[in-house]
Amino acid sequence: MSYRLSEEQEMFRQMVRRFAGEKVAPRVTEMDREDHLPRDLYEEVAKVGFIALFYPSEYGGSDADMLTCCLATEELCRVSTVLGGMLGVAHALFSSCFRLSATKEQKDKYFPDVISGKKLCMFGLTEPDAGSDISSMRSKAILDGDEYILNGVKNFNSGMDFADMTLIFAKTDPNAGMSGISTFIVEKGTPGFSHSVTGRMLGFRGIHHCESVFEDCRVPKENLIGKEGEGFRNLVKVMDEGRTLTGASGVGTAQGALEYAVRYAKERIQFGKPIAEFQAISHMLADMATMTETARHLVYRAATLVQDHSKESMKLATMAKYYATDVAMKVASHAVDILGGYGYSEEYPVERMMRDAKGLQLLEGTNQIQRHAVARVLLA
Ligand SMILES: Cc1cc2nc3c(=O)[nH]c(=O)nc-3n(C[C@H](O)[C@H](O)[C@H](O)COP(=O)(O)OP(=O)(O)OC[C@H]3O[C@@H](n4cnc5c(N)ncnc54)[C@H](O)[C@@H]3O)c2cc1C
């Protein structure tokens, strides 16, 4: 086990950091205030190779290892949790689900446009009555000749208004529990598939939370990903990557908040000296840095285990998700404290970081559910 990044990985990190500083940072405040993700910025992210990281080289991807994907995600999230976290996780889930189960024809059809940034596929798992308890999902897919007929509702189908298609999970055998769930890809514009943006969320502004409705929506048989009943298997596998990257998003968000708080504490004068000289503030900064560094190590460790398909990967990826996103929330909240009243103002970025950190704790399965999963492994 190596405790240091290679020279190449460090150079890569610096490259992403430069890109995030030059192209993303100037637009983050506007994205948050306007609740808008500019298409051209997404295309820039694709052009610089961020999306390609997640995809196989035979389709124009760069087949990066998990640690490299985490480094890129972390550096983008240091500046924008929306761009790095939400989009990184969306690509990781789509790519890994397709690599695991899709046919060559399906990959040929979708990968090139997704890698180039022309198209985007989101993830439709959660339903109004099936959040943490996936097994209670009601969406159904019934085979009728050469087509499946889909009926159901998915909520929190993030970014569906921006995206071109979604993976959806539906029951092909309602009596078979988790083994009755299958995965489909559904393109926007398919008759019977509609989506609407639901209310404004606390954070992740720019990516809208959508409700997708399937009403007698007919999709060709070829839109089934893998075999019938493999939906839960797909999920379990792809979530190791999704959780690790969500952890990396937490580390990046925490790092961004920490750096801002350090700068502010050195500049803000009260009682005739910089507030950084008050022990209450300097010790808070020390704790923030220590938590962030601890989370980073856990995420990198999870990334190497997930990459190696280790039997420990699920446990570590789950720990990384909840630990690093809890750290992001604590660090961003301390950053708000350090900025005092200004921290609570939209004029400063730390309140946005705190709102986004809260979203990281909830998406990809809440942190309560992650702890439950780790405990189950320990107690098995
Ligand atoms: C920013 C954001 C983006 C999202 N993006 C997507 C997306 O793109 N696609 C998608 O499918 N979903 C997405 N989600 C949905 C997310 O995955 C769910 O919100 C999450 O899984 C929880 O489901 P729920 O909201 O229905 O809460 P519930 O399952 O109703 O949980 C409510 C509370 O009960 C707790 N709880 C439930 N069961 C247990 C248990 N057994 N033990 C302990 N505590 C428990 C939960 O931890 C939580 O605190 C997103 C959510 C957010 C916030």
Ligand as a Chemical Component Dictionary entry (heavy atoms), coordinates in Angstrom:
data_LIG
# 
_chem_comp.id                   LIG 
_chem_comp.type                 NON-POLYMER 
_chem_comp.pdbx_formal_charge   0 
_chem_comp.three_letter_code    LIG 
# 
loop_
_chem_comp_atom.comp_id 
_chem_comp_atom.atom_id 
_chem_comp_atom.alt_atom_id 
_chem_comp_atom.type_symbol 
_chem_comp_atom.charge 
_chem_comp_atom.model_Cartn_x 
_chem_comp_atom.model_Cartn_y 
_chem_comp_atom.model_Cartn_z 
_chem_comp_atom.pdbx_ordinal 
LIG C1  C1  C 0 -29.212 16.261 -3.713 1  
LIG C2  C2  C 0 -29.897 14.950 -3.967 2  
LIG C3  C3  C 0 -29.744 14.322 -5.192 3  
LIG C4  C4  C 0 -30.378 13.108 -5.423 4  
LIG N1  N1  N 0 -30.246 12.534 -6.663 5  
LIG C5  C5  C 0 -30.877 11.365 -6.920 6  
LIG C6  C6  C 0 -30.821 10.784 -8.231 7  
LIG O1  O1  O 0 -30.208 11.341 -9.145 8  
LIG N2  N2  N 0 -31.486 9.615  -8.453 9  
LIG C7  C7  C 0 -32.172 8.976  -7.472 10 
LIG O2  O2  O 0 -32.716 7.906  -7.735 11 
LIG N3  N3  N 0 -32.259 9.508  -6.215 12 
LIG C8  C8  C 0 -31.630 10.685 -5.925 13 
LIG N4  N4  N 0 -31.738 11.247 -4.669 14 
LIG C9  C9  C 0 -32.604 10.623 -3.674 15 
LIG C10 C10 C 0 -31.853 9.992  -2.507 16 
LIG O3  O3  O 0 -31.137 8.849  -2.933 17 
LIG C11 C11 C 0 -32.908 9.684  -1.433 18 
LIG O4  O4  O 0 -33.373 10.930 -0.975 19 
LIG C12 C12 C 0 -32.368 8.851  -0.311 20 
LIG O5  O5  O 0 -32.072 7.553  -0.759 21 
LIG C13 C13 C 0 -33.337 8.776  0.866  22 
LIG O6  O6  O 0 -34.620 8.433  0.477  23 
LIG P1  P1  P 0 -35.859 9.314  1.003  24 
LIG O7  O7  O 0 -35.552 10.730 0.694  25 
LIG O8  O8  O 0 -37.116 8.732  0.478  26 
LIG O9  O9  O 0 -35.816 9.168  2.596  27 
LIG P2  P2  P 0 -36.428 7.968  3.497  28 
LIG O10 O10 O 0 -35.969 6.654  2.960  29 
LIG O11 O11 O 0 -37.880 8.184  3.669  30 
LIG O12 O12 O 0 -35.694 8.241  4.871  31 
LIG C14 C14 C 0 -36.125 9.237  5.798  32 
LIG C15 C15 C 0 -35.217 9.171  7.018  33 
LIG O13 O13 O 0 -35.307 7.854  7.629  34 
LIG C16 C16 C 0 -34.025 7.266  7.708  35 
LIG N5  N5  N 0 -34.153 5.810  7.519  36 
LIG C17 C17 C 0 -34.900 5.149  6.582  37 
LIG N6  N6  N 0 -34.739 3.828  6.720  38 
LIG C18 C18 C 0 -33.865 3.632  7.751  39 
LIG C19 C19 C 0 -33.273 2.474  8.364  40 
LIG N7  N7  N 0 -33.548 1.237  7.954  41 
LIG N8  N8  N 0 -32.390 2.673  9.371  42 
LIG C20 C20 C 0 -32.083 3.929  9.783  43 
LIG N9  N9  N 0 -32.604 5.061  9.261  44 
LIG C21 C21 C 0 -33.472 4.912  8.242  45 
LIG C22 C22 C 0 -33.215 7.934  6.615  46 
LIG O14 O14 O 0 -31.822 7.851  6.862  47 
LIG C23 C23 C 0 -33.729 9.361  6.690  48 
LIG O15 O15 O 0 -33.094 10.022 7.733  49 
LIG C24 C24 C 0 -31.145 12.489 -4.403 50 
LIG C25 C25 C 0 -31.277 13.119 -3.172 51 
LIG C26 C26 C 0 -30.684 14.345 -2.951 52 
LIG C27 C27 C 0 -30.859 15.017 -1.612 53 
# 
loop_
_chem_comp_bond.comp_id 
_chem_comp_bond.atom_id_1 
_chem_comp_bond.atom_id_2 
_chem_comp_bond.value_order 
_chem_comp_bond.pdbx_ordinal 
LIG C1  C2  SING 1  
LIG C2  C3  SING 2  
LIG C2  C26 DOUB 3  
LIG C3  C4  DOUB 4  
LIG C4  N1  SING 5  
LIG C4  C24 SING 6  
LIG N1  C5  DOUB 7  
LIG C5  C6  SING 8  
LIG C5  C8  SING 9  
LIG C6  O1  DOUB 10 
LIG C6  N2  SING 11 
LIG N2  C7  SING 12 
LIG C7  O2  DOUB 13 
LIG C7  N3  SING 14 
LIG N3  C8  DOUB 15 
LIG C8  N4  SING 16 
LIG N4  C9  SING 17 
LIG N4  C24 SING 18 
LIG C9  C10 SING 19 
LIG C10 O3  SING 20 
LIG C10 C11 SING 21 
LIG C11 O4  SING 22 
LIG C11 C12 SING 23 
LIG C12 O5  SING 24 
LIG C12 C13 SING 25 
LIG C13 O6  SING 26 
LIG O6  P1  SING 27 
LIG P1  O7  DOUB 28 
LIG P1  O8  SING 29 
LIG P1  O9  SING 30 
LIG O9  P2  SING 31 
LIG P2  O10 DOUB 32 
LIG P2  O11 SING 33 
LIG P2  O12 SING 34 
LIG O12 C14 SING 35 
LIG C14 C15 SING 36 
LIG C15 O13 SING 37 
LIG C15 C23 SING 38 
LIG O13 C16 SING 39 
LIG C16 N5  SING 40 
LIG C16 C22 SING 41 
LIG N5  C17 SING 42 
LIG N5  C21 SING 43 
LIG C17 N6  DOUB 44 
LIG N6  C18 SING 45 
LIG C18 C19 SING 46 
LIG C18 C21 DOUB 47 
LIG C19 N7  SING 48 
LIG C19 N8  DOUB 49 
LIG N8  C20 SING 50 
LIG C20 N9  DOUB 51 
LIG N9  C21 SING 52 
LIG C22 O14 SING 53 
LIG C22 C23 SING 54 
LIG C23 O15 SING 55 
LIG C24 C25 DOUB 56 
LIG C25 C26 SING 57 
LIG C26 C27 SING 58 
# 
